[in-house]
Structures are given as C-alpha cells and as structure tokens.
Amino acid sequence: MTQEDLADACDVSRSAVAQWETDRAGQLRGNITRIAEALATTVEHLLQGSRAHGDVTGDELALLRLYRGCDPEDRSFLLRTARKLARARE
C-alpha cells in the first residue's frame, strides 16, 4: 500500500501519512482507528504489535471478528461448539 493509498483510505493528505511514518507532528492518534481499518488490523496491534494478541494468528483474528459480528444467541452457540471441540481433542 502506498502513502497515497493509505491517505485516501483515511481521508487525509499523503504528507500526513509521511509525517506518521517519520514520527513528526501529525494527527496520528486522532486517525488511528481509520488507519487500523484501512490496514485490516486492530488499533491494539498498531500500538503494541504482537504483544497485543500474544501469538494470535490471522485466522484467529478473523474468527474473532466474525464472532463479534454475531448476535448473542449465535455467540452462545459458537462458544458451546468450540468447547465441545476442545474437549474432544483432550
């Protein structure tokens, strides 16, 4: 992704992205959510790197995102199913 691509995705100028990359003044904190969305990651990952999720893989993050998009009843079903699968592997 180019600076221009990220700038377009975050609705800022390319020079703003260049400032973020070089730790110069800029509204990085004010745009961090948009940056994370544009990069398909989390704010926590941008700020803390792998420490934010331990050894979580891309698939695990994708599963978490799907889970968060479910209604409470489906979340409950998914948790019950995951627990059954985990017990079966023990």
N, C-alpha and C positions, 0 to 999 in steps of 0.2 A: 504494500500500500504506500502510495506516495504522500508527501506532505499535503499536496493539493487534494488528494482523495480524502484524507482524514479531515482536512479543513472543511471540505464540502459536507461530509457526514456530520460534522459538529457545528456547522453553520458559523464558522469563524474564518479569519483570513489565513493564508498559508504562512504568513510571517508569525502569526500567533503560535502555530504548530512548531515552527522553527525555534521560537522562544522557549516553548515547553521542552524541546529536545536538548536545549543547551542550558537549562536551568536559569534562564534570565527571567526578568519580570514578565508576568503574564497571568491570566486568569485560569491557571491550571485547576485549582480546587473547585472553582465555580463551574467548570466544564467536565469534571472527572466522570460524571455519570454518562454524559454523551460520548466521551472517549471510550469508556468501557463498552457501551452498546455498539459503537462503530467497530470495535476490535473483537466483538463477540466474547467478552470476558467479564469479570466482575471488578468492581471498584477495589475490593479487598486484594485481588490478585495484582492489580496495578500498583497498589500501595505497598504490599507486603511480599509479593512474589509467591513462590511455592510455599512459604510459611503460612499463608492464609488458609491453605487446604491440606497441609501435610503432603501426602503422596497421592492425592486425588488425581485420577486420570481424566482425560477429556470425556470418556464415556460416562464416568461417574458424575461429572458436572452436567452433562447432557441429561442424564437421568434425574438429577436434582431439579433442573429447570422444568422438565416435564412434570415431575411430581408437584412442583409449586403451581403449575397451571391447572391442576385438577381441583375438582370440588371436594369438600370434606369427606363425603361418602366414598369417592374413588380413592382418596388418600388412605383412608382406613383399609380399604380392600387391598391396595398395594402393599401396605405395611404388613397385613396378615399374610399375604402371599410371600413376601420377602422373608418373613420369619419362618414360615414353613419350609422354604427352600434352604435356608441356613441350617435349620435343624436336620434336614435330610442329608446334608453334607457332613454332619458331625459324626 
